[in-house]
Every structure is written in C-alpha cells, then in structure tokens.
C-alpha cells in the first residue's frame, strides 16, 4: 500500500469533479433576482411591522386618554334653565 499525499489526492478528486460540472449560463441572474426578491420582502415586512407598531401605540394612547379622563357628571337633581330667544 502506497502512502500518497492526501492533498494531492484531494486535488485530483476535486479536479475530476470540477471537470464534470456544467455551469448554468443564467445562474448569476437567477441568484441576483432571488436576492432582490428576498430584500424586497424583508423591507415590506419591516414596513408592515413598523406601521403595525405605530398603529397599536396610537390605539393604546387614545384608549388611555379616554379611560383616564374625568367623566362628565350626569345631570342630577339640579335645575337646568333653558333660555330661548323669540
């Protein structure tokens, strides 16, 4: 059994594997379009998330302002005079 250099064997194996690979002519264009699609989707998700956070914060603020405001007293037994001009 001969002791070969493992780097040389690996190089030969990878060279023979690389010689059988046929590159796709539009591989870069497909990969680029996929990257752009993912980037657009990421930006859209971030925009929707930001709008949702702002909307929820507004709703919580409006609810808090409404719930902690002093309620108007309903008219009780006090007399209310209405003046009507002819």
N, CA, C and O atoms as a GROMACS GRO file, in nm:
protein
  344
    1UNK      N    1   0.083  -0.116   0.000
    1UNK     CA    2   0.000   0.000   0.000
    1UNK      C    3   0.088   0.123   0.000
    1UNK      O    4   0.175   0.139   0.086
    2UNK      N    5   0.066   0.210  -0.096
    2UNK     CA    6   0.149   0.330  -0.106
    2UNK      C    7   0.085   0.443  -0.028
    2UNK      O    8  -0.036   0.455  -0.015
    3UNK      N    9   0.174   0.525   0.024
    3UNK     CA   10   0.128   0.640   0.101
    3UNK      C   11   0.132   0.761   0.008
    3UNK      O   12   0.239   0.814  -0.023
    4UNK      N   13   0.014   0.804  -0.035
    4UNK     CA   14   0.005   0.922  -0.121
    4UNK      C   15  -0.016   1.046  -0.035
    4UNK      O   16  -0.058   1.040   0.080
    5UNK      N   17   0.015   1.156  -0.096
    5UNK     CA   18  -0.008   1.284  -0.030
    5UNK      C   19  -0.159   1.309  -0.027
    5UNK      O   20  -0.222   1.310  -0.133
    6UNK      N   21  -0.218   1.329   0.090
    6UNK     CA   22  -0.363   1.350   0.095
    6UNK      C   23  -0.407   1.476   0.020
    6UNK      O   24  -0.516   1.480  -0.036
    7UNK      N   25  -0.324   1.578   0.019
    7UNK     CA   26  -0.358   1.700  -0.054
    7UNK      C   27  -0.364   1.674  -0.203
    7UNK      O   28  -0.451   1.726  -0.272
    8UNK      N   29  -0.270   1.594  -0.254
    8UNK     CA   30  -0.269   1.564  -0.397
    8UNK      C   31  -0.391   1.480  -0.435
    8UNK      O   32  -0.453   1.503  -0.539
    9UNK      N   33  -0.426   1.383  -0.351
    9UNK     CA   34  -0.544   1.301  -0.379
    9UNK      C   35  -0.671   1.386  -0.377
    9UNK      O   36  -0.760   1.369  -0.460
   10UNK      N   37  -0.678   1.476  -0.281
   10UNK     CA   38  -0.794   1.563  -0.272
   10UNK      C   39  -0.801   1.656  -0.393
   10UNK      O   40  -0.909   1.679  -0.448
   11UNK      N   41  -0.686   1.709  -0.434
   11UNK     CA   42  -0.680   1.797  -0.551
   11UNK      C   43  -0.725   1.722  -0.676
   11UNK      O   44  -0.803   1.775  -0.756
   12UNK      N   45  -0.678   1.599  -0.694
   12UNK     CA   46  -0.717   1.519  -0.811
   12UNK      C   47  -0.867   1.489  -0.809
   12UNK      O   48  -0.934   1.496  -0.912
   13UNK      N   49  -0.917   1.455  -0.692
   13UNK     CA   50  -1.060   1.426  -0.680
   13UNK      C   51  -1.144   1.549  -0.712
   13UNK      O   52  -1.242   1.540  -0.786
   14UNK      N   53  -1.105   1.663  -0.658
   14UNK     CA   54  -1.180   1.785  -0.684
   14UNK      C   55  -1.168   1.830  -0.830
   14UNK      O   56  -1.263   1.883  -0.886
   15UNK      N   57  -1.050   1.809  -0.891
   15UNK     CA   58  -1.033   1.841  -1.033
   15UNK      C   59  -1.123   1.756  -1.120
   15UNK      O   60  -1.186   1.805  -1.214
   16UNK      N   61  -1.129   1.625  -1.089
   16UNK     CA   62  -1.215   1.538  -1.170
   16UNK      C   63  -1.363   1.572  -1.149
   16UNK      O   64  -1.443   1.562  -1.242
   17UNK      N   65  -1.399   1.611  -1.028
   17UNK     CA   66  -1.537   1.652  -1.002
   17UNK      C   67  -1.569   1.784  -1.072
   17UNK      O   68  -1.678   1.800  -1.126
   18UNK      N   69  -1.476   1.876  -1.072
   18UNK     CA   70  -1.498   2.006  -1.136
   18UNK      C   71  -1.507   1.993  -1.287
   18UNK      O   72  -1.575   2.073  -1.351
   19UNK      N   73  -1.440   1.895  -1.345
   19UNK     CA   74  -1.445   1.879  -1.491
   19UNK      C   75  -1.581   1.828  -1.538
   19UNK      O   76  -1.617   1.845  -1.654
   20UNK      N   77  -1.658   1.766  -1.446
   20UNK     CA   78  -1.789   1.714  -1.485
   20UNK      C   79  -1.901   1.816  -1.463
   20UNK      O   80  -2.014   1.795  -1.507
   21UNK      N   81  -1.870   1.927  -1.397
   21UNK     CA   82  -1.972   2.028  -1.367
   21UNK      C   83  -1.992   2.117  -1.489
   21UNK      O   84  -1.896   2.167  -1.548
   22UNK      N   85  -2.120   2.136  -1.525
   22UNK     CA   86  -2.153   2.226  -1.636
   22UNK      C   87  -2.218   2.350  -1.577
   22UNK      O   88  -2.324   2.341  -1.515
   23UNK      N   89  -2.156   2.467  -1.594
   23UNK     CA   90  -2.213   2.588  -1.533
   23UNK      C   91  -2.339   2.633  -1.607
   23UNK      O   92  -2.350   2.620  -1.729
   24UNK      N   93  -2.431   2.684  -1.533
   24UNK     CA   94  -2.555   2.737  -1.591
   24UNK      C   95  -2.528   2.880  -1.638
   24UNK      O   96  -2.469   2.958  -1.564
   25UNK      N   97  -2.569   2.915  -1.759
   25UNK     CA   98  -2.538   3.049  -1.811
   25UNK      C   99  -2.612   3.161  -1.738
   25UNK      O  100  -2.564   3.274  -1.734
   26UNK      N  101  -2.727   3.133  -1.681
   26UNK     CA  102  -2.802   3.238  -1.614
   26UNK      C  103  -2.806   3.220  -1.462
   26UNK      O  104  -2.899   3.267  -1.396
   27UNK      N  105  -2.707   3.155  -1.408
   27UNK     CA  106  -2.706   3.128  -1.264
   27UNK      C  107  -2.695   3.258  -1.184
   27UNK      O  108  -2.763   3.274  -1.082
   28UNK      N  109  -2.610   3.350  -1.229
   28UNK     CA  110  -2.594   3.476  -1.155
   28UNK      C  111  -2.723   3.558  -1.161
   28UNK      O  112  -2.764   3.616  -1.060
   29UNK      N  113  -2.786   3.562  -1.276
   29UNK     CA  114  -2.910   3.640  -1.289
   29UNK      C  115  -3.020   3.582  -1.200
   29UNK      O  116  -3.094   3.657  -1.137
   30UNK      N  117  -3.031   3.451  -1.195
   30UNK     CA  118  -3.131   3.389  -1.108
   30UNK      C  119  -3.101   3.416  -0.961
   30UNK      O  120  -3.191   3.447  -0.884
   31UNK      N  121  -2.974   3.403  -0.924
   31UNK     CA  122  -2.937   3.427  -0.784
   31UNK      C  123  -2.961   3.574  -0.747
   31UNK      O  124  -3.008   3.603  -0.637
   32UNK      N  125  -2.929   3.665  -0.838
   32UNK     CA  126  -2.948   3.808  -0.811
   32UNK      C  127  -3.097   3.840  -0.798
   32UNK      O  128  -3.136   3.916  -0.709
   33UNK      N  129  -3.179   3.784  -0.884
   33UNK     CA  130  -3.323   3.810  -0.873
   33UNK      C  131  -3.379   3.752  -0.743
   33UNK      O  132  -3.469   3.811  -0.682
   34UNK      N  133  -3.327   3.639  -0.701
   34UNK     CA  134  -3.369   3.581  -0.574
   34UNK      C  135  -3.328   3.670  -0.457
   34UNK      O  136  -3.406   3.688  -0.363
   35UNK      N  137  -3.206   3.724  -0.460
   35UNK     CA  138  -3.160   3.816  -0.354
   35UNK      C  139  -3.247   3.941  -0.351
   35UNK      O  140  -3.285   3.988  -0.244
   36UNK      N  141  -3.277   3.995  -0.468
   36UNK     CA  142  -3.360   4.116  -0.473
   36UNK      C  143  -3.501   4.088  -0.422
   36UNK      O  144  -3.559   4.170  -0.351
   37UNK      N  145  -3.556   3.972  -0.456
   37UNK     CA  146  -3.688   3.937  -0.408
   37UNK      C  147  -3.689   3.924  -0.256
   37UNK      O  148  -3.781   3.972  -0.189
   38UNK      N  149  -3.587   3.861  -0.201
   38UNK     CA  150  -3.578   3.848  -0.055
   38UNK      C  151  -3.561   3.984   0.012
   38UNK      O  152  -3.618   4.009   0.118
   39UNK      N  153  -3.483   4.073  -0.051
   39UNK     CA  154  -3.462   4.206   0.005
   39UNK      C  155  -3.592   4.286   0.003
   39UNK      O  156  -3.626   4.352   0.101
   40UNK      N  157  -3.666   4.280  -0.108
   40UNK     CA  158  -3.796   4.349  -0.115
   40UNK      C  159  -3.892   4.294  -0.010
   40UNK      O  160  -3.963   4.370   0.055
   41UNK      N  161  -3.894   4.164   0.006
   41UNK     CA  162  -3.982   4.103   0.105
   41UNK      C  163  -3.943   4.145   0.246
   41UNK      O  164  -4.030   4.175   0.329
   42UNK      N  165  -3.814   4.147   0.274
   42UNK     CA  166  -3.766   4.188   0.407
   42UNK      C  167  -3.806   4.333   0.435
   42UNK      O  168  -3.850   4.365   0.545
   43UNK      N  169  -3.789   4.420   0.334
   43UNK     CA  170  -3.825   4.560   0.354
   43UNK      C  171  -3.976   4.576   0.373
   43UNK      O  172  -4.019   4.656   0.456
   44UNK      N  173  -4.055   4.501   0.299
   44UNK     CA  174  -4.200   4.508   0.312
   44UNK      C  175  -4.244   4.460   0.450
   44UNK      O  176  -4.332   4.520   0.512
   45UNK      N  177  -4.185   4.352   0.497
   45UNK     CA  178  -4.219   4.300   0.630
   45UNK      C  179  -4.182   4.403   0.737
   45UNK      O  180  -4.258   4.423   0.831
   46UNK      N  181  -4.067   4.467   0.724
   46UNK     CA  182  -4.027   4.569   0.821
   46UNK      C  183  -4.122   4.689   0.817
   46UNK      O  184  -4.155   4.745   0.922
   47UNK      N  185  -4.165   4.729   0.698
   47UNK     CA  186  -4.259   4.840   0.685
   47UNK      C  187  -4.393   4.806   0.750
   47UNK      O  188  -4.448   4.887   0.825
   48UNK      N  189  -4.444   4.688   0.723
   48UNK     CA  190  -4.572   4.646   0.783
   48UNK      C  191  -4.558   4.638   0.935
   48UNK      O  192  -4.649   4.678   1.007
   49UNK      N  193  -4.448   4.586   0.982
   49UNK     CA  194  -4.425   4.576   1.126
   49UNK      C  195  -4.419   4.714   1.190
   49UNK      O  196  -4.476   4.735   1.297
   50UNK      N  197  -4.350   4.808   1.127
   50UNK     CA  198  -4.340   4.944   1.181
   50UNK      C  199  -4.477   5.011   1.184
   50UNK      O  200  -4.513   5.075   1.283
   51UNK      N  201  -4.554   4.997   1.076
   51UNK     CA  202  -4.688   5.057   1.073
   51UNK      C  203  -4.776   4.994   1.179
   51UNK      O  204  -4.853   5.064   1.245
   52UNK      N  205  -4.766   4.865   1.197
   52UNK     CA  206  -4.845   4.796   1.298
   52UNK      C  207  -4.809   4.844   1.438
   52UNK      O  208  -4.898   4.864   1.522
   53UNK      N  209  -4.682   4.860   1.465
   53UNK     CA  210  -4.638   4.906   1.598
   53UNK      C  211  -4.688   5.048   1.624
   53UNK      O  212  -4.736   5.077   1.734
   54UNK      N  213  -4.678   5.136   1.524
   54UNK     CA  214  -4.726   5.273   1.541
   54UNK      C  215  -4.877   5.275   1.561
   54UNK      O  216  -4.927   5.349   1.645
   55UNK      N  217  -4.951   5.195   1.485
   55UNK     CA  218  -5.096   5.191   1.499
   55UNK      C  219  -5.137   5.140   1.636
   55UNK      O  220  -5.229   5.196   1.698
   56UNK      N  221  -5.072   5.037   1.685
   56UNK     CA  222  -5.105   4.984   1.818
   56UNK      C  223  -5.071   5.086   1.926
   56UNK      O  224  -5.147   5.103   2.021
   57UNK      N  225  -4.958   5.155   1.912
   57UNK     CA  226  -4.921   5.257   2.010
   57UNK      C  227  -5.023   5.371   2.010
   57UNK      O  228  -5.059   5.422   2.116
   58UNK      N  229  -5.070   5.411   1.891
   58UNK     CA  230  -5.173   5.515   1.885
   58UNK      C  231  -5.303   5.470   1.951
   58UNK      O  232  -5.364   5.545   2.027
   59UNK      N  233  -5.343   5.348   1.922
   59UNK     CA  234  -5.467   5.297   1.983
   59UNK      C  235  -5.456   5.289   2.135
   59UNK      O  236  -5.550   5.324   2.206
   60UNK      N  237  -5.344   5.243   2.184
   60UNK     CA  238  -5.325   5.234   2.329
   60UNK      C  239  -5.325   5.374   2.390
   60UNK      O  240  -5.383   5.394   2.497
   61UNK      N  241  -5.262   5.470   2.324
   61UNK     CA  242  -5.261   5.606   2.375
   61UNK      C  243  -5.399   5.668   2.377
   61UNK      O  244  -5.437   5.733   2.474
   62UNK      N  245  -5.475   5.649   2.269
   62UNK     CA  246  -5.612   5.702   2.267
   62UNK      C  247  -5.700   5.636   2.371
   62UNK      O  248  -5.781   5.702   2.435
   63UNK      N  249  -5.684   5.506   2.389
   63UNK     CA  250  -5.761   5.436   2.491
   63UNK      C  251  -5.727   5.489   2.630
   63UNK      O  252  -5.816   5.510   2.712
   64UNK      N  253  -5.597   5.510   2.655
   64UNK     CA  254  -5.554   5.559   2.786
   64UNK      C  255  -5.607   5.700   2.811
   64UNK      O  256  -5.652   5.730   2.921
   65UNK      N  257  -5.603   5.785   2.709
   65UNK     CA  258  -5.655   5.920   2.726
   65UNK      C  259  -5.805   5.917   2.754
   65UNK      O  260  -5.855   5.994   2.836
   66UNK      N  261  -5.875   5.830   2.687
   66UNK     CA  262  -6.020   5.824   2.705
   66UNK      C  263  -6.057   5.761   2.840
   66UNK      O  264  -6.150   5.808   2.906
   67UNK      N  265  -5.988   5.658   2.880
   67UNK     CA  266  -6.026   5.588   3.002
   67UNK      C  267  -5.987   5.663   3.129
   67UNK      O  268  -6.052   5.647   3.232
   68UNK      N  269  -5.882   5.743   3.124
   68UNK     CA  270  -5.838   5.814   3.244
   68UNK      C  271  -5.889   5.958   3.249
   68UNK      O  272  -5.858   6.030   3.344
   69UNK      N  273  -5.967   5.999   3.151
   69UNK     CA  274  -6.024   6.134   3.153
   69UNK      C  275  -6.136   6.139   3.256
   69UNK      O  276  -6.201   6.038   3.283
   70UNK      N  277  -6.157   6.258   3.314
   70UNK     CA  278  -6.264   6.274   3.413
   70UNK      C  279  -6.398   6.266   3.340
   70UNK      O  280  -6.422   6.342   3.246
   71UNK      N  281  -6.482   6.176   3.384
   71UNK     CA  282  -6.612   6.164   3.315
   71UNK      C  283  -6.701   6.284   3.346
   71UNK      O  284  -6.693   6.341   3.455
   72UNK      N  285  -6.786   6.321   3.252
   72UNK     CA  286  -6.882   6.429   3.274
   72UNK      C  287  -6.987   6.381   3.373
   72UNK      O  288  -7.032   6.266   3.369
   73UNK      N  289  -7.024   6.471   3.462
   73UNK     CA  290  -7.126   6.435   3.560
   73UNK      C  291  -7.262   6.437   3.492
   73UNK      O  292  -7.297   6.533   3.424
   74UNK      N  293  -7.338   6.333   3.511
   74UNK     CA  294  -7.474   6.337   3.456
   74UNK      C  295  -7.559   6.436   3.535
   74UNK      O  296  -7.541   6.450   3.656
   75UNK      N  297  -7.652   6.502   3.469
   75UNK     CA  298  -7.735   6.597   3.544
   75UNK      C  299  -7.818   6.524   3.648
   75UNK      O  300  -7.887   6.426   3.619
   76UNK      N  301  -7.811   6.574   3.769
   76UNK     CA  302  -7.884   6.511   3.880
   76UNK      C  303  -8.012   6.586   3.908
   76UNK      O  304  -8.094   6.607   3.818
   77UNK      N  305  -8.028   6.626   4.031
   77UNK     CA  306  -8.150   6.695   4.073
   77UNK      C  307  -8.139   6.845   4.052
   77UNK      O  308  -8.234   6.917   4.085
   78UNK      N  309  -8.032   6.894   4.002
   78UNK     CA  310  -8.017   7.038   3.984
   78UNK      C  311  -8.103   7.086   3.868
   78UNK      O  312  -8.131   7.012   3.773
   79UNK      N  313  -8.143   7.210   3.878
   79UNK     CA  314  -8.233   7.268   3.779
   79UNK      C  315  -8.151   7.324   3.662
   79UNK      O  316  -8.050   7.391   3.682
   80UNK      N  317  -8.195   7.297   3.542
   80UNK     CA  318  -8.130   7.350   3.424
   80UNK      C  319  -8.226   7.444   3.354
   80UNK      O  320  -8.334   7.404   3.310
   81UNK      N  321  -8.187   7.571   3.345
   81UNK     CA  322  -8.270   7.671   3.279
   81UNK      C  323  -8.227   7.682   3.134
   81UNK      O  324  -8.109   7.689   3.101
   82UNK      N  325  -8.326   7.683   3.049
   82UNK     CA  326  -8.300   7.698   2.907
   82UNK      C  327  -8.361   7.830   2.865
   82UNK      O  328  -8.479   7.855   2.889
   83UNK      N  329  -8.283   7.913   2.805
   83UNK     CA  330  -8.329   8.044   2.760
   83UNK      C  331  -8.344   8.036   2.608
   83UNK      O  332  -8.250   8.005   2.536
   84UNK      N  333  -8.464   8.066   2.564
   84UNK     CA  334  -8.492   8.065   2.422
   84UNK      C  335  -8.528   8.206   2.380
   84UNK      O  336  -8.618   8.266   2.441
   85UNK      N  337  -8.464   8.259   2.282
   85UNK     CA  338  -8.497   8.392   2.234
   85UNK      C  339  -8.605   8.383   2.128
   85UNK      O  340  -8.602   8.294   2.043
   86UNK      N  341  -8.703   8.477   2.132
   86UNK     CA  342  -8.810   8.472   2.032
   86UNK      C  343  -8.763   8.514   1.895
   86UNK      O  344  -8.842   8.515   1.800
   0.00000   0.00000   0.00000
